[in-house]
Amino acid sequence: MTDLVFRNDRLISGPIERPTRSPGVFETVRAYAGVPFRLDRHLSRLRRGCAVLDLPVPDPDRVAAAITMVLDANRLAETDARVRVTVTNDTADGPMLLVAAVPYRPPVGPITLHVASIRRDPTSPTTGIKSTDLTVSEEARSEAIRAGADDALLLTAEGFVSEASYASVFWVAGGVVFTPDERCGLLPGVTREAVLEVAAANSIPSTLVSADVATILQADEVFITNSLIEVLPVSAVDTRHFSAPGPITDTIRAGYRDLVRRTVAGS
């Protein structure tokens, strides 16, 4: 797909997702009517990723200005959009900041998950950052699709629940919201953080845990989250079916959307 993207210091016509074999980090942000939601959190994580991979750290104001430029140039300032910010050290062109945006319409759900045979490695140096090396996520999702599911549920080598291929995972049991802690090799999601805030604001207890897959299979509700899909209910993990959406998932989803509305209105 070709459109106007920001590359280093100017707009150019080019591929929205520029393939690269060079080490890099990226962030995917959802923009609502031209307002990127919680951009500061995304850019903070991007900077941490740059530090891990020894990449040049972009100035946050420069990135924010580039996002506005790309949204305006592609006539996306009045609609929902998926924004991707990528920093790489391309072997041919040197350090590169790439900002791209396309219209976005989220999936309705619910979705199904398949427990993947591929494992997350909590000891990997890229754990906790959004590396452009997506091999594990892509292979896990491909395995899930071959199994007839929509997405993959990844475990650690020790068998602890980690995350979906590109999303944080939550489950509800006995009125409590659970999500894996960061020792389980997951990406500390911006939406994950917001969901925990929404739960607290609605007096729903939540806790971070290291739990095996049997625990999630005993849950009452399951949902996944990321900046694009927001809060998406899960109707099955392999052969185990769940209420989707369950009542707490519905409350969390409504609270998250209200948080977005208030944030965008206040921008």
HELIX and SHEET records of a PDB file:
HELIX    1   1 LEU A   39  VAL A   52  1                                  14    
HELIX    2   2 PRO A   60  ALA A   73  1                                  14    
HELIX    3   3 THR A  135  ARG A  146  1                                  12    
HELIX    4   4 GLU A  182  CYS A  184  5                                   3    
HELIX    5   5 VAL A  190  ALA A  201  1                                  12    
HELIX    6   6 VAL A  213  LEU A  217  1                                   5    
HELIX    7   7 PRO A  247  ALA A  265  1                                  19    
SHEET    1   A 6 ARG A  10  PRO A  15  0                                        
SHEET    2   A 6 THR A   2  ARG A   7 -1                                        
SHEET    3   A 6 GLY A  94  PRO A 103 -1                                        
SHEET    4   A 6 ALA A  81  ASP A  90 -1                                        
SHEET    5   A 6 GLY A  24  TYR A  32 -1                                        
SHEET    6   A 6 VAL A  35  PRO A  36 -1                                        
SHEET    1   B 8 VAL A 161  ALA A 164  0                                        
SHEET    2   B 8 ASP A 151  THR A 156 -1                                        
SHEET    3   B 8 ILE A 111  ARG A 120  1                                        
SHEET    4   B 8 GLU A 230  VAL A 237  1                                        
SHEET    5   B 8 GLU A 221  ASN A 226 -1                                        
SHEET    6   B 8 SER A 168  ALA A 173 -1                                        
SHEET    7   B 8 VAL A 176  PRO A 180 -1                                        
SHEET    8   B 8 SER A 206  VAL A 209  1                                        
SHEET    1   C 5 VAL A 161  ALA A 164  0                                        
SHEET    2   C 5 ASP A 151  THR A 156 -1                                        
SHEET    3   C 5 ILE A 111  ARG A 120  1                                        
SHEET    4   C 5 GLU A 230  VAL A 237  1                                        
SHEET    5   C 5 ARG A 240  HIS A 241 -1                                        
END                                                                             
